Amino acid sequence: MHKSILLIIILIFFSGQAYSYEDPKKYPDIDSKFISLEINDPEQKVGYTVGDIIKREIIFTVKKPYKLIEESLPIVGYKKKYRGQALGISLTKINIEKEIEETKSKFRIKLEYQIFTNNVVAKPAFITADYYRLIDPKNPKKVVKYRIPELTIAVSPISIFGQIKIENDMSPLRGPFKIDANYHIKNLRFSIIGLIFCIILLLYIYSQFSLMPGQNKFFSHIYKINRKNKYLQKNNEKFITDIHNGFNKTIGQTLFKNNTNILYKKNKKFKHIEKELDIFFNLSRNVFFEQNKKLNHEEVHNWLVLFCKHCRMCERKLIVDSKDISTLNF
């Protein structure tokens, strides 16, 4: 009993496998009214070479009473042949989506082929036609087939075989070679925009005028009106007084050496020139009160110009480099 059941199972299995390996061309064609076919082939038909992937989608609809014998579908790893010779194109992936309805069965079959051939010159190639077999469950002995059209492509060489002199290959019917300038124009536009941005940034940092409203309050004007003064004591005294007024207006009260923390809270960028602030207050005390040291008015003027410039940078919320901090000996 068990042997009989095992024999029946083996016969059923091999009968199904027989459909897969038998020559499909011997079966009659199915009436086209039972089949609906839609094929989405790649737009590229030429220029393929070794390793390229070709994707093909087949939407195959079978109407009742027929059913598709799924064993007749292409098998992954199968190498396409023509007249017994391998074409160098193999099926590497297949994905099948089914939609079974009462009156029909719809199969969405996605195929991926890979090219494993090349030649010294371009040559035609094709994915050969497939034959899908179908069966009527009420009449299992009647097997029919449906032909899926082939896909013709062209396989190109990896490199040109030999050397071609372009002057010998010119034709009066061929127009001049053109270089697409869109890519370079795009890069040129970005470069110009970047250049303009850098120029604006440099003008903002080094110019006497503010390019952003509210950033130049006091020290830019003080720097402008005093930097070209002559090296005279009265000019230096006026310069120092103007800087004092700039600090007073910045914090809204009189700034002294012992309340500079108010200035730092108002604008923390001034913290970077703390050393210069100490020198400025010592210089101011010596000029207006003590007057016990002889000053070189040219050196004092030059230092006040640099110090006022640093105050202008702090006012613009720019950081003064510690290497630019200067000292004044008096």
Kinemage of the C-alpha trace (Angstrom):
@kinemage 1
@onewidth
@group {chain A} dominant
@subgroup {mainchain}
@vectorlist {calphas} color= white
{ca met a 1} P 0.000 0.000 0.000
{ca his a 2} L 2.723 2.439 0.994
{ca lys a 3} L 4.738 1.524 -2.070
{ca ser a 4} L 1.764 2.294 -4.301
{ca ile a 5} L 1.249 5.729 -2.728
{ca leu a 6} L 4.978 6.485 -3.045
{ca leu a 7} L 4.933 5.403 -6.696
{ca ile a 8} L 1.948 7.667 -7.431
{ca ile a 9} L 3.673 10.652 -5.774
{ca ile a 10} L 6.856 10.035 -7.788
{ca leu a 11} L 4.869 9.803 -11.024
{ca ile a 12} L 3.013 13.043 -10.273
{ca phe a 13} L 6.302 14.827 -9.448
{ca phe a 14} L 8.072 13.673 -12.589
{ca ser a 15} L 5.048 14.361 -14.742
{ca gly a 16} L 5.173 17.998 -13.528
{ca gln a 17} L 8.908 18.161 -14.153
{ca ala a 18} L 8.391 16.731 -17.598
{ca tyr a 19} L 6.433 19.851 -18.555
{ca ser a 20} L 9.483 21.914 -17.674
{ca tyr a 21} L 12.035 20.075 -19.772
{ca glu a 22} L 10.014 18.966 -22.755
{ca asp a 23} L 10.292 20.866 -26.021
{ca pro a 24} L 7.436 23.410 -25.774
{ca lys a 25} L 7.209 23.924 -29.519
{ca lys a 26} L 5.491 20.574 -29.985
{ca tyr a 27} L 2.385 21.828 -28.189
{ca pro a 28} L -0.346 23.623 -30.112
{ca asp a 29} L -0.847 27.357 -29.718
{ca ile a 30} L -3.609 28.574 -27.445
{ca asp a 31} L -6.406 30.703 -28.842
{ca ser a 32} L -5.328 34.339 -28.352
{ca lys a 33} L -8.739 35.257 -26.915
{ca phe a 34} L -7.771 33.483 -23.686
{ca ile a 35} L -4.545 35.493 -23.280
{ca ser a 36} L -3.766 39.141 -22.566
{ca leu a 37} L -0.113 40.172 -22.813
{ca glu a 38} L 1.703 43.397 -21.954
{ca ile a 39} L 5.499 43.692 -22.107
{ca asn a 40} L 7.568 46.556 -20.700
{ca asp a 41} L 10.973 46.408 -22.361
{ca pro a 42} L 13.879 48.766 -21.547
{ca glu a 43} L 14.169 51.843 -23.734
{ca gln a 44} L 17.867 51.198 -24.267
{ca lys a 45} L 18.413 48.790 -27.120
{ca val a 46} L 22.118 49.322 -27.847
{ca gly a 47} L 25.336 49.942 -25.948
{ca tyr a 48} L 25.229 46.937 -23.616
{ca thr a 49} L 28.469 45.314 -22.514
{ca val a 50} L 29.765 42.748 -20.018
{ca gly a 51} L 28.047 42.940 -16.623
{ca asp a 52} L 25.105 45.103 -17.704
{ca ile a 53} L 21.638 44.244 -16.396
{ca ile a 54} L 18.565 44.115 -18.627
{ca lys a 55} L 15.196 44.386 -16.897
{ca arg a 56} L 12.015 43.172 -18.530
{ca glu a 57} L 8.461 43.128 -17.149
{ca ile a 58} L 5.770 40.828 -18.508
{ca ile a 59} L 2.120 41.142 -17.492
{ca phe a 60} L 0.509 37.857 -18.502
{ca thr a 61} L -3.245 37.327 -18.025
{ca val a 62} L -4.853 33.909 -18.523
{ca lys a 63} L -8.617 33.558 -18.790
{ca lys a 64} L -10.606 30.587 -17.583
{ca pro a 65} L -10.641 27.637 -18.034
{ca tyr a 66} L -6.898 27.661 -18.680
{ca lys a 67} L -4.227 27.866 -16.030
{ca leu a 68} L -0.548 28.677 -16.368
{ca ile a 69} L 1.925 25.876 -15.742
{ca glu a 70} L 4.354 27.841 -13.591
{ca glu a 71} L 7.086 25.260 -14.153
{ca ser a 72} L 7.268 26.544 -17.736
{ca leu a 73} L 8.416 29.991 -16.608
{ca pro a 74} L 12.119 30.873 -17.031
{ca ile a 75} L 14.478 29.496 -14.389
{ca val a 76} L 17.177 31.569 -12.679
{ca gly a 77} L 20.580 30.582 -13.991
{ca tyr a 78} L 19.248 29.481 -17.350
{ca lys a 79} L 21.566 30.568 -20.178
{ca lys a 80} L 19.906 31.662 -23.378
{ca lys a 81} L 20.908 29.655 -26.432
{ca tyr a 82} L 20.360 29.973 -30.147
{ca arg a 83} L 20.882 26.981 -32.417
{ca gly a 84} L 22.688 25.220 -29.629
{ca gln a 85} L 25.164 28.032 -28.961
{ca ala a 86} L 25.157 30.086 -25.766
{ca leu a 87} L 24.274 33.736 -26.318
{ca gly a 88} L 26.105 34.920 -23.208
{ca ile a 89} L 22.910 36.200 -21.551
{ca ser a 90} L 21.677 34.572 -18.340
{ca leu a 91} L 18.593 35.063 -16.213
{ca thr a 92} L 19.792 36.231 -12.776
{ca lys a 93} L 16.518 37.140 -11.058
{ca ile a 94} L 12.809 36.522 -11.443
{ca asn a 95} L 9.967 37.907 -9.356
{ca ile a 96} L 6.375 36.733 -9.826
{ca glu a 97} L 3.271 38.464 -8.457
{ca lys a 98} L -0.075 36.653 -8.796
{ca glu a 99} L -3.615 37.958 -8.796
{ca ile a 100} L -6.113 35.094 -8.928
{ca glu a 101} L -9.722 35.999 -9.768
{ca glu a 102} L -12.825 33.967 -10.632
{ca thr a 103} L -12.595 34.537 -14.358
{ca lys a 104} L -8.877 35.043 -14.890
{ca ser a 105} L -5.388 34.815 -13.405
{ca lys a 106} L -2.950 37.709 -13.732
{ca phe a 107} L 0.825 37.255 -13.455
{ca arg a 108} L 3.252 40.181 -13.172
{ca ile a 109} L 6.643 38.692 -14.017
{ca lys a 110} L 9.793 40.799 -13.520
{ca leu a 111} L 12.902 39.403 -15.159
{ca glu a 112} L 16.524 40.497 -14.851
{ca tyr a 113} L 19.111 39.273 -17.345
{ca gln a 114} L 22.864 39.845 -17.135
{ca ile a 115} L 25.230 39.973 -20.072
{ca phe a 116} L 28.322 37.761 -19.987
{ca thr a 117} L 29.575 38.276 -23.511
{ca asn a 118} L 31.662 40.807 -25.370
{ca asn a 119} L 33.170 41.234 -28.778
{ca val a 120} L 35.786 43.362 -30.501
{ca val a 121} L 33.025 44.984 -32.543
{ca ala a 122} L 29.386 45.752 -31.836
{ca lys a 123} L 27.137 42.804 -32.554
{ca pro a 124} L 23.425 42.073 -32.285
{ca ala a 125} L 22.127 39.882 -29.499
{ca phe a 126} L 18.719 38.953 -28.269
{ca ile a 127} L 16.811 37.366 -25.456
{ca thr a 128} L 15.156 34.455 -27.166
{ca ala a 129} L 11.421 33.899 -27.102
{ca asp a 130} L 9.930 31.971 -24.184
{ca tyr a 131} L 7.038 29.542 -24.410
{ca tyr a 132} L 4.618 29.502 -21.513
{ca arg a 133} L 2.560 26.356 -21.271
{ca leu a 134} L -1.032 26.243 -20.123
{ca ile a 135} L -3.430 23.531 -19.198
{ca asp a 136} L -7.169 23.036 -18.873
{ca pro a 137} L -7.812 21.328 -15.501
{ca lys a 138} L -10.893 19.645 -16.972
{ca asn a 139} L -8.807 18.178 -19.758
{ca pro a 140} L -5.282 17.757 -18.285
{ca lys a 141} L -3.995 15.932 -21.346
{ca lys a 142} L -4.546 19.007 -23.492
{ca val a 143} L -1.499 21.223 -23.021
{ca val a 144} L -1.138 24.376 -25.103
{ca lys a 145} L 1.539 27.046 -25.367
{ca tyr a 146} L 1.855 30.792 -25.792
{ca arg a 147} L 4.930 32.468 -27.302
{ca ile a 148} L 6.512 35.458 -25.501
{ca pro a 149} L 8.317 37.578 -28.141
{ca glu a 150} L 12.105 37.902 -28.028
{ca leu a 151} L 13.949 41.120 -27.156
{ca thr a 152} L 16.597 42.259 -29.629
{ca ile a 153} L 19.543 44.330 -28.340
{ca ala a 154} L 23.094 45.191 -29.400
{ca val a 155} L 26.187 44.311 -27.393
{ca ser a 156} L 29.028 46.825 -27.714
{ca pro a 157} L 32.763 46.244 -27.184
{ca ile a 158} L 34.435 47.470 -24.010
{ca ser a 159} L 36.959 49.428 -26.069
{ca ile a 160} L 37.527 50.137 -29.723
{ca phe a 161} L 39.464 47.365 -31.438
{ca gly a 162} L 42.507 48.895 -33.093
{ca gln a 163} L 43.142 52.561 -33.698
{ca ile a 164} L 40.914 54.799 -35.783
{ca lys a 165} L 42.173 58.045 -37.209
{ca ile a 166} L 39.334 60.484 -36.877
{ca glu a 167} L 40.342 62.420 -39.982
{ca asn a 168} L 39.817 59.250 -42.031
{ca asp a 169} L 36.437 58.658 -40.461
{ca met a 170} L 34.943 62.110 -41.080
{ca ser a 171} L 31.880 62.387 -43.228
{ca pro a 172} L 30.385 65.525 -44.800
{ca leu a 173} L 27.017 64.339 -43.520
{ca arg a 174} L 28.211 64.302 -39.910
{ca gly a 175} L 27.974 67.588 -38.059
{ca pro a 176} L 30.707 68.995 -35.834
{ca phe a 177} L 31.261 67.511 -32.402
{ca lys a 178} L 29.519 69.569 -29.742
{ca ile a 179} L 30.439 69.894 -26.089
{ca asp a 180} L 27.596 70.322 -23.645
{ca ala a 181} L 28.377 73.551 -21.810
{ca asn a 182} L 25.439 73.386 -19.379
{ca tyr a 183} L 27.519 71.682 -16.691
{ca his a 184} L 30.283 74.271 -16.930
{ca ile a 185} L 27.805 77.161 -17.008
{ca lys a 186} L 26.170 75.821 -13.852
{ca asn a 187} L 29.534 75.629 -12.058
{ca leu a 188} L 30.411 79.121 -13.299
{ca arg a 189} L 27.195 80.526 -11.836
{ca phe a 190} L 27.875 78.931 -8.454
{ca ser a 191} L 31.427 80.278 -8.541
{ca ile a 192} L 30.221 83.810 -9.295
{ca ile a 193} L 27.672 83.635 -6.461
{ca gly a 194} L 30.394 82.418 -4.080
{ca leu a 195} L 32.739 85.192 -5.212
{ca ile a 196} L 30.080 87.854 -4.662
{ca phe a 197} L 29.345 86.465 -1.190
{ca cys a 198} L 33.057 86.536 -0.269
{ca ile a 199} L 33.407 90.121 -1.514
{ca ile a 200} L 30.385 91.223 0.524
{ca leu a 201} L 31.775 89.460 3.597
{ca leu a 202} L 35.179 91.126 3.214
{ca leu a 203} L 33.568 94.516 2.679
{ca tyr a 204} L 31.512 93.998 5.814
{ca ile a 205} L 34.588 93.132 7.876
{ca tyr a 206} L 36.978 95.791 6.580
{ca ser a 207} L 34.798 98.627 5.309
{ca gln a 208} L 34.028 101.816 7.219
{ca phe a 209} L 30.325 101.460 6.587
{ca ser a 210} L 27.952 98.789 7.788
{ca leu a 211} L 26.255 96.584 5.227
{ca met a 212} L 23.819 95.332 7.865
{ca pro a 213} L 21.589 97.860 9.637
{ca gly a 214} L 22.280 98.361 13.341
{ca gln a 215} L 25.778 96.842 13.343
{ca asn a 216} L 27.685 100.152 13.087
{ca lys a 217} L 26.714 102.325 16.026
{ca phe a 218} L 29.629 104.431 17.230
{ca phe a 219} L 33.153 103.170 16.649
{ca ser a 220} L 32.945 103.030 12.861
{ca his a 221} L 32.277 106.773 12.765
{ca ile a 222} L 35.000 107.450 15.359
{ca tyr a 223} L 37.477 105.408 13.318
{ca lys a 224} L 36.551 107.259 10.139
{ca ile a 225} L 36.943 110.809 11.440
{ca asn a 226} L 40.141 110.270 13.456
{ca arg a 227} L 42.327 107.761 11.624
{ca lys a 228} L 43.867 110.355 9.260
{ca asn a 229} L 44.525 113.035 11.827
{ca lys a 230} L 47.993 114.531 12.203
{ca tyr a 231} L 50.246 113.241 14.955
{ca leu a 232} L 49.484 116.036 17.415
{ca gln a 233} L 48.703 115.909 21.130
{ca lys a 234} L 45.368 117.691 20.749
{ca asn a 235} L 44.297 115.276 18.028
{ca asn a 236} L 45.185 112.300 20.219
{ca glu a 237} L 43.278 113.829 23.131
{ca lys a 238} L 40.214 114.252 20.893
{ca phe a 239} L 40.631 110.668 19.648
{ca ile a 240} L 40.701 109.328 23.221
{ca thr a 241} L 37.680 111.436 24.180
{ca asp a 242} L 35.700 110.146 21.203
{ca ile a 243} L 36.503 106.552 22.138
{ca his a 244} L 35.364 107.214 25.715
{ca asn a 245} L 32.093 108.607 24.357
{ca gly a 246} L 31.688 105.506 22.170
{ca phe a 247} L 31.993 103.222 25.195
{ca asn a 248} L 29.609 105.378 27.238
{ca lys a 249} L 26.963 105.278 24.504
{ca thr a 250} L 27.456 101.529 24.089
{ca ile a 251} L 26.626 100.689 27.725
{ca gly a 252} L 24.366 103.688 28.397
{ca gln a 253} L 26.540 105.017 31.220
{ca thr a 254} L 30.113 106.078 31.916
{ca leu a 255} L 32.634 103.284 31.469
{ca phe a 256} L 35.562 103.051 33.885
{ca lys a 257} L 38.321 100.530 34.306
{ca asn a 258} L 36.593 98.921 37.285
{ca asn a 259} L 33.186 98.393 35.591
{ca thr a 260} L 34.247 96.875 32.264
{ca asn a 261} L 32.154 93.801 33.170
{ca ile a 262} L 29.091 95.860 32.157
{ca leu a 263} L 30.610 96.236 28.679
{ca tyr a 264} L 31.321 92.507 28.491
{ca lys a 265} L 27.719 91.697 29.400
{ca lys a 266} L 26.487 94.139 26.779
{ca asn a 267} L 28.765 92.719 24.100
{ca lys a 268} L 30.911 89.736 24.999
{ca lys a 269} L 33.126 90.276 21.921
{ca phe a 270} L 34.902 93.105 23.792
{ca lys a 271} L 36.273 90.443 26.137
{ca his a 272} L 38.744 89.509 23.391
{ca ile a 273} L 40.415 92.958 23.625
{ca glu a 274} L 40.496 93.125 27.434
{ca lys a 275} L 44.266 93.698 27.423
{ca glu a 276} L 43.935 96.640 25.026
{ca leu a 277} L 41.165 98.122 27.171
{ca asp a 278} L 43.517 98.178 30.181
{ca ile a 279} L 46.175 99.945 28.088
{ca phe a 280} L 43.595 102.457 26.846
{ca phe a 281} L 42.481 103.428 30.361
{ca asn a 282} L 46.107 103.773 31.517
{ca leu a 283} L 46.858 105.930 28.483
{ca ser a 284} L 43.795 108.094 29.101
{ca arg a 285} L 44.767 108.650 32.757
{ca asn a 286} L 48.279 109.646 31.747
{ca val a 287} L 47.119 112.059 29.036
{ca phe a 288} L 44.404 113.841 30.986
{ca phe a 289} L 45.510 113.592 34.645
{ca glu a 290} L 48.976 112.399 35.499
{ca gln a 291} L 50.949 113.640 32.482
{ca asn a 292} L 54.132 112.251 34.038
{ca lys a 293} L 55.370 110.385 30.986
{ca lys a 294} L 56.538 111.764 27.689
{ca leu a 295} L 54.575 110.238 24.829
{ca asn a 296} L 55.461 109.647 21.216
{ca his a 297} L 52.328 111.067 19.589
{ca glu a 298} L 52.876 109.169 16.348
{ca glu a 299} L 53.022 105.823 18.177
{ca val a 300} L 50.017 106.800 20.311
{ca his a 301} L 47.984 107.741 17.223
{ca asn a 302} L 48.824 104.527 15.403
{ca trp a 303} L 47.915 102.459 18.446
{ca leu a 304} L 44.600 104.342 18.899
{ca val a 305} L 43.737 103.703 15.220
{ca leu a 306} L 44.315 99.958 15.661
{ca phe a 307} L 42.466 99.897 18.991
{ca cys a 308} L 39.477 101.776 17.527
{ca lys a 309} L 39.448 99.349 14.606
{ca his a 310} L 39.272 96.436 17.040
{ca cys a 311} L 36.407 98.173 18.879
{ca arg a 312} L 34.612 98.532 15.553
{ca met a 313} L 35.049 94.801 14.890
{ca cys a 314} L 33.666 93.954 18.338
{ca glu a 315} L 30.747 96.283 17.693
{ca arg a 316} L 30.042 94.295 14.528
{ca lys a 317} L 30.130 91.066 16.569
{ca leu a 318} L 33.377 89.941 14.940
{ca ile a 319} L 36.110 88.185 16.907
{ca val a 320} L 39.497 89.892 17.100
{ca asp a 321} L 42.404 87.484 16.675
{ca ser a 322} L 44.612 87.351 19.761
{ca lys a 323} L 47.666 87.706 17.485
{ca asp a 324} L 46.427 91.147 16.449
{ca ile a 325} L 46.314 92.482 20.000
{ca ser a 326} L 48.930 95.224 20.263
{ca thr a 327} L 50.738 96.853 23.185
{ca leu a 328} L 51.872 100.416 23.786
{ca asn a 329} L 54.867 101.307 25.888
{ca phe a 330} L 54.788 104.656 27.617
